[in-house]
Amino acid sequence: MQKVLIANRGEIASRIIKTCKQLNIQTVAVYSDADEDMPFVKEADIAHRIGEPPVNKSYLVIDTILEVAKKENVDGIHPGYGLLSENGEFAKRVSEEGFTFIGPHHSIIQKMGDKVEARKVMQEAQVPVVPGSDGGVDSIESAKVVAKEIGYPVMLKASGGGGGIGMIRCENEQALVQSFDSTRNRAKAYFGKDEVFLEKCVDNARHIEVQIFGDGQGNIVHLFERNCSVQRRNQKVIEESPSPMLSEKTRQAMYEAAVKAGKAVDYTNAGTVEFIVDEEENFYFLEMNTRLQVEHPVSESVTGLDLVKWQLLVASGEPLPLINQDEITSNGHALEFRVYAEDPKTFYPSPGLINTLDWGNSEDVRIDSGYVQGNKVTPFYDPMISKCIIYGKDRSEAIEKARTFFAGVKIEGLKTNVNLFKEIIDEKEFLDGTYTTKWLQDYLTANRT
């Protein structure tokens, strides 16, 4: 590839540009009016305005993005994560217009984007799934029957949902009745279809995912796991690799299941198989993310590999750089902290001008940032300011480096969750590695009242 358009914004656009520059690939950025002064716009070789700040008037307008691609005669389009990255119709249009979509085939995106269909595929491939409904539930009466069979509490989920959006926990039948219609309506509004399904709640669970990669030439490998259990509102805040407190037997079984999941759909390019793990280390398939993950730098840190480079090579028709699983190794320990412009108590976004953005002593820290001092965090997009990735020879060293790093970070002009990180990395459950997906919320409830 000689020229790539990046159909995204912020830190992931900057991240993709960085690797493209190393490969001497020319980059084309697209930006909204709100992002005109953002770093990624200046870092790209070429930049085009595509519309007003709201995403439905800029970053989600497929025709406008394809017009820019045609004008610049690009070879490929990288969707990043979020926005159009898991939009099967976009991937299809990209291919139909003669460009290379830097991601999996549109048919895979569409199949795995439907959570009900994904469950069926995994069941057929003998990948364990969370007990739940066989397909969608189209009425509250059907939902009641399924919930009674699998037992409360249950998770009511939108078939087209993802990233923690479109799901609600129901403790009993009354909660299910109260949430059913509103969840279907929300699913229709957010994802274009109102299909919902039920899964058994796995309490005291951990959220552990496996990075996979396929090249469309029969080669599918894993790049180990990431623990993403430090969450708020079902969305990740801290990720790490390798996962603490996980037996080697379970770890290897998860790798095998993830590769099996990839082979079940002839997976190509970067993907992530997400699992929920219970107290006895039984693990169940949650979903497959058909894109590069926000937390991919964690895997890059422990493997020493460049996942964006792999994406570009595979999209160009080349085989995986490493096709033998034994050639891929994990060394040391990595932590990723998502720094958000948000109120650390309510988690509501805190847009505003970044008056000061000082990372202090960041010599040993990888900072993937979408902003520089003087930029504005606007209310139109996800409020993540940056990702701070910290590597150590082991988990203890990585945590100690994080403690030193965050003590020197100074961000002024808006609220952030930096002080929350300072608290978390001193908490016993985090230090012990015994935290679950509900731990952070329980901690906040106990310490913010």
C-alpha positions in Angstrom: 0.0 0.0 0.0 1.2 3.5 -0.9 -1.7 5.6 0.5 -4.2 5.0 3.3 -7.2 7.0 4.4 -7.9 6.8 8.1 -11.7 6.9 8.7 -11.4 7.9 12.4 -10.1 10.6 14.7 -8.1 11.3 17.9 -5.5 9.0 19.3 -6.2 6.0 17.1 -5.8 8.1 14.0 -2.4 9.3 15.4 -1.5 5.7 16.2 -2.2 4.5 12.7 -0.4 7.4 11.1 2.7 6.6 13.2 3.0 3.1 11.8 2.2 4.2 8.2 5.1 6.7 8.4 7.4 3.9 9.5 6.3 2.0 6.4 6.5 5.0 4.1 2.8 4.9 3.5 1.1 8.3 2.8 -1.8 9.1 5.1 -5.1 10.9 4.5 -7.0 12.2 7.5 -10.6 13.2 7.6 -11.9 15.6 10.3 -15.0 17.5 11.5 -15.1 21.2 12.3 -14.6 20.3 16.0 -11.4 18.5 15.3 -9.7 21.0 12.9 -6.9 21.8 15.4 -6.4 18.2 16.7 -2.9 16.6 16.4 -3.9 13.8 14.0 -5.0 16.4 11.4 -1.5 18.0 11.4 0.3 14.6 11.6 -1.3 13.3 8.4 0.2 14.0 5.0 -3.2 15.2 3.7 -6.4 16.2 5.6 -9.9 16.8 4.4 -12.8 18.4 6.3 -15.9 16.1 6.1 -18.6 18.0 8.0 -20.0 19.4 11.2 -19.1 18.0 14.7 -21.9 15.5 15.3 -20.8 12.1 14.1 -23.9 11.6 11.9 -22.9 14.7 10.0 -19.2 13.8 9.6 -17.5 10.6 10.8 -20.5 8.3 10.1 -21.3 9.7 6.6 -20.0 6.8 4.4 -20.6 8.6 1.1 -18.5 11.6 2.2 -15.6 9.5 3.4 -15.6 7.5 0.1 -15.6 10.7 -1.9 -12.4 11.7 -0.2 -10.9 8.3 -0.8 -11.7 8.6 -4.5 -10.4 12.1 -4.8 -7.1 11.1 -3.2 -7.0 7.7 -5.0 -6.0 5.8 -1.8 -5.2 2.1 -1.8 -6.8 1.3 1.5 -9.1 2.6 4.3 -8.3 1.9 8.0 -11.4 2.3 10.2 -9.7 2.4 13.6 -12.0 1.4 16.4 -15.5 2.7 17.2 -17.4 4.8 14.6 -17.6 2.8 11.4 -15.1 0.1 12.3 -17.7 -2.6 12.9 -20.1 -1.4 10.3 -20.5 -4.2 7.8 -22.1 -2.0 5.2 -19.2 0.4 5.3 -16.7 -2.4 4.9 -18.7 -3.7 1.9 -18.9 -0.3 0.3 -15.2 0.2 0.7 -14.5 -3.1 -1.2 -17.2 -2.4 -3.9 -15.5 1.0 -4.6 -12.2 -0.8 -5.3 -10.4 0.1 -2.0 -8.9 -2.4 0.5 -10.7 -2.4 3.8 -8.0 -2.8 6.5 -9.9 -5.2 8.7 -11.9 -8.5 8.3 -14.2 -9.2 5.4 -17.6 -7.5 5.7 -19.4 -10.8 6.0 -17.5 -11.6 9.1 -18.2 -8.2 10.6 -21.9 -8.6 9.9 -22.1 -12.1 11.3 -20.2 -11.4 14.5 -21.9 -8.0 14.9 -25.2 -9.8 15.5 -24.7 -11.2 19.0 -27.5 -13.8 18.6 -25.9 -15.1 15.4 -22.4 -15.0 17.0 -23.7 -17.2 19.9 -25.0 -19.7 17.4 -21.7 -19.8 15.5 -19.7 -20.4 18.7 -22.1 -23.1 19.9 -21.6 -24.9 16.6 -17.9 -24.5 16.9 -18.0 -25.9 20.5 -16.8 -22.7 22.0 -18.5 -22.4 25.5 -21.2 -19.6 25.6 -23.0 -18.1 28.6 -26.3 -20.0 29.3 -29.1 -18.0 27.7 -31.8 -17.8 25.1 -31.6 -19.7 21.9 -31.9 -16.8 19.6 -33.7 -13.5 20.3 -36.7 -13.1 22.5 -39.5 -11.2 20.9 -41.9 -10.8 23.7 -41.8 -10.2 27.5 -43.6 -13.5 28.0 -40.9 -15.4 26.1 -38.3 -13.5 28.1 -39.9 -14.5 31.4 -39.8 -18.2 30.4 -36.1 -18.1 29.5 -35.2 -16.1 32.6 -37.0 -18.6 34.8 -35.1 -21.4 33.1 -31.6 -20.0 33.5 -32.3 -18.2 36.8 -32.0 -14.6 37.9 -30.1 -12.3 37.8 -30.0 -12.1 33.9 -28.5 -9.7 31.4 -30.9 -8.3 28.8 -28.8 -7.5 25.8 -29.3 -5.9 22.4 -28.3 -8.3 19.6 -26.6 -5.4 17.8 -24.9 -4.0 20.9 -21.3 -3.8 22.0 -18.8 -2.0 24.1 -21.0 -2.1 27.1 -23.9 -0.3 25.3 -27.3 -1.9 25.0 -27.3 -4.2 28.1 -29.0 -4.1 31.4 -28.9 -6.3 34.5 -32.2 -7.6 35.7 -32.3 -8.9 39.3 -35.9 -10.3 39.1 -38.9 -10.6 36.9 -40.2 -7.2 37.9 -37.0 -5.6 36.7 -37.1 -7.6 33.4 -40.7 -6.4 32.8 -39.7 -2.8 33.5 -36.6 -2.9 31.2 -37.8 -5.1 28.3 -39.6 -2.5 26.1 -37.1 0.3 26.8 -34.1 -1.9 26.0 -35.7 -2.9 22.7 -36.4 0.7 21.9 -32.9 1.7 22.7 -31.5 -1.1 20.6 -33.6 0.1 17.7 -32.4 3.7 18.1 -28.7 2.8 18.6 -28.2 -0.3 16.4 -31.0 -0.2 13.8 -32.9 -3.3 15.1 -34.8 -4.1 18.2 -33.8 -7.7 18.7 -32.7 -8.6 22.3 -31.6 -11.8 24.0 -31.0 -13.0 27.5 -27.9 -14.4 29.2 -27.3 -15.6 32.7 -25.4 -13.1 34.9 -22.0 -14.5 35.9 -21.4 -12.8 39.2 -17.9 -12.2 40.6 -16.6 -12.6 37.1 -13.5 -11.5 35.3 -13.5 -10.1 31.7 -10.6 -11.6 29.9 -10.1 -11.4 26.1 -7.7 -13.0 23.7 -6.1 -11.2 20.8 -6.2 -13.2 17.5 -4.9 -12.6 14.0 -5.7 -14.3 10.7 -4.3 -13.7 7.3 -6.9 -15.4 5.0 -4.3 -17.9 4.0 -5.2 -20.5 6.6 -3.1 -19.0 9.4 -4.7 -17.9 12.6 -2.7 -17.2 15.8 -3.3 -15.7 19.2 -1.3 -13.0 20.8 -2.1 -13.9 24.4 -4.7 -12.4 26.7 -5.7 -9.1 28.4 -7.6 -8.7 31.6 -10.2 -5.9 31.2 -12.1 -6.3 34.5 -11.6 -2.8 35.9 -14.7 -1.3 34.5 -17.3 1.4 35.1 -20.7 1.3 33.4 -19.6 -2.0 31.7 -16.8 -0.1 30.0 -13.1 -0.7 30.5 -10.8 1.6 32.4 -7.6 -0.4 33.0 -6.3 -3.4 31.0 -3.3 -5.6 31.7 -1.4 -8.6 30.3 -0.9 -11.2 31.3 -4.0 -11.6 33.5 -3.2 -12.1 37.2 -4.7 -15.0 39.2 -5.3 -17.2 36.2 -4.1 -20.8 36.1 -1.9 -21.9 33.2 -4.4 -24.6 32.3 -7.3 -22.1 31.9 -5.1 -19.7 30.1 -4.1 -22.3 27.4 -7.7 -23.5 27.1 -8.8 -19.9 26.4 -6.2 -19.5 23.7 -7.4 -22.7 22.1 -11.0 -21.6 22.2 -10.2 -18.2 20.8 -8.3 -19.7 17.8 -11.2 -22.1 17.3 -13.6 -19.2 17.3 -11.5 -17.5 14.6 -11.3 -20.6 12.5 -15.1 -21.0 12.7 -15.6 -17.8 10.7 -12.3 -17.9 8.6 -11.2 -14.8 10.4 -8.9 -12.3 8.7 -6.9 -9.4 10.2 -7.0 -8.3 13.8 -9.8 -9.5 16.1 -10.5 -10.1 19.8 -12.5 -12.9 21.4 -13.9 -11.7 24.7 -14.7 -14.2 27.5 -16.3 -13.9 30.9 -14.6 -16.1 33.6 -16.3 -17.2 36.8 -14.9 -18.0 40.2 -14.1 -21.6 39.3 -12.4 -20.4 36.1 -15.1 -21.7 33.8 -15.0 -19.3 30.9 -17.7 -18.4 28.3 -17.7 -16.5 25.0 -19.1 -13.0 25.2 -18.5 -11.5 21.8 -15.9 -11.2 19.0 -14.7 -7.6 18.2 -14.0 -7.5 14.5 -11.5 -4.6 14.7 -8.4 -3.3 16.5 -9.1 -2.9 20.2 -8.5 0.3 22.2 -6.3 -1.8 24.4 -4.1 -3.3 21.7 -0.9 -1.5 23.0 -1.0 -3.9 26.0 -0.4 -6.8 23.7 2.1 -4.9 21.7 4.1 -4.2 24.9 4.4 -7.8 26.0 5.0 -9.3 22.5 7.1 -6.5 21.0 4.9 -6.6 17.9 3.2 -3.8 15.9 -0.4 -4.8 15.4 -1.2 -2.0 13.0 1.8 -3.1 10.9 0.4 -6.6 10.8 -3.0 -5.2 9.8 -1.5 -3.4 6.9 0.6 -6.4 5.7 -2.4 -8.8 5.9 -4.7 -6.3 4.1 -2.0 -6.1 1.4 -2.3 -9.9 0.8 0.7 -11.0 2.7 0.8 -13.9 5.2 1.2 -13.2 8.9 4.7 -12.2 9.7 4.8 -15.0 12.3 2.7 -18.0 11.4 4.0 -20.5 14.0 2.4 -20.0 17.4 5.6 -20.9 19.1 7.4 -17.9 17.5 5.1 -15.5 19.3 6.2 -14.9 22.9 5.0 -12.8 25.8 7.5 -11.2 28.1 7.1 -9.0 31.2 3.9 -7.2 32.2 2.0 -4.3 30.7 -0.8 -2.1 32.1 -2.9 0.4 30.2 -4.8 3.3 31.9 -7.5 5.1 29.9 -7.3 8.8 30.9 -10.7 10.3 30.5 -12.0 13.9 30.7 -14.7 12.9 33.2 -15.9 13.4 36.7 -14.2 10.6 38.7 -17.2 10.3 41.0 -20.1 10.3 38.5 -18.2 9.3 35.4 -20.1 12.0 33.4 -17.9 13.6 30.7 -16.2 16.8 31.6 -15.5 18.6 28.3 -13.4 21.8 28.2 -10.1 23.4 27.4 -7.0 21.5 28.4 -5.1 24.4 30.0 -2.3 22.1 31.2 -1.2 18.7 29.9 2.0 17.7 31.6 2.9 14.0 31.7 5.8 14.6 34.0 8.5 11.9 33.9 7.1 9.7 31.1 10.4 8.3 29.9 9.4 4.7 30.5 5.7 5.2 29.6 4.1 4.9 26.2 1.5 7.7 25.8 -1.0 7.3 22.9 -2.7 10.7 23.1 -5.3 12.4 21.0 -4.7 15.8 22.5 -2.0 18.3 23.3 -2.1 21.2 25.7 -4.4 23.9 24.4 -6.8 21.5 22.7 -10.5 21.3 23.6 -12.3 18.1 24.6 -15.7 18.6 23.0 -19.0 17.0 24.0 -19.4 15.4 20.6 -17.1 12.4 21.0 -15.7 9.9 23.5 -13.9 11.9 26.3 -10.8 9.8 26.3 -7.7 12.1 26.4 -5.0 9.4 26.2 -3.9 5.9 26.9 -0.9 5.5 29.2 0.8 2.1 28.8 3.3 1.1 31.4 5.6 -1.9 31.0 7.7 -3.7 33.7 9.7 -6.9 33.9 6.9 -8.2 36.1 3.5 -7.0 37.5 5.0 -5.5 40.7 7.5 -3.4 38.7 4.8 -2.2 36.3 2.5 -1.1 39.2 5.4 0.7 40.9 6.2 2.5 37.7 2.5 3.5 37.3 2.6 4.8 40.9 5.6 7.0 40.1 4.3 8.1 36.8 0.8 9.3 38.0 2.3 11.2 40.9 3.9 13.5 38.3 0.9 13.9 35.9 -0.7 17.3 35.8 -3.9 18.0 33.8 -5.8 21.3 34.4 -8.8 22.9 32.9 -11.2 19.9 33.2 -11.8 17.0 35.5 -10.1 13.7 34.8 -9.9 10.2 36.4 -6.1 10.4 37.1 -6.6 10.6 40.9 -8.8 7.5 40.7 -5.9 5.6 39.2 -3.7 6.7 42.1 -6.3 5.1 44.4 -6.8 1.9 42.4 -3.2 1.0 42.2 -2.9 1.1 46.0 -6.0 -1.0 46.7 -5.5 -4.6 48.0 -7.8 -6.3 45.4 -6.0 -4.6 42.5 -2.6 -5.4 44.0 -3.6 -9.0 44.6 -5.1 -9.3 41.1 -8.3 -10.6 42.6 -10.6 -7.8 41.2 -13.7 -8.6 39.2 -15.9 -6.6 36.8 -18.0 -5.3 39.8 -15.0 -4.5 42.0 -14.6 -0.8 40.9 -18.3 0.0 41.3 -18.3 -1.6 44.8 -15.2 0.3 45.7 -16.7 3.6 44.6 -19.9 2.9 46.4 -18.1 2.2 49.6 -15.7 5.1 49.3 -17.8 7.9 47.8 -20.7 8.0 50.3 
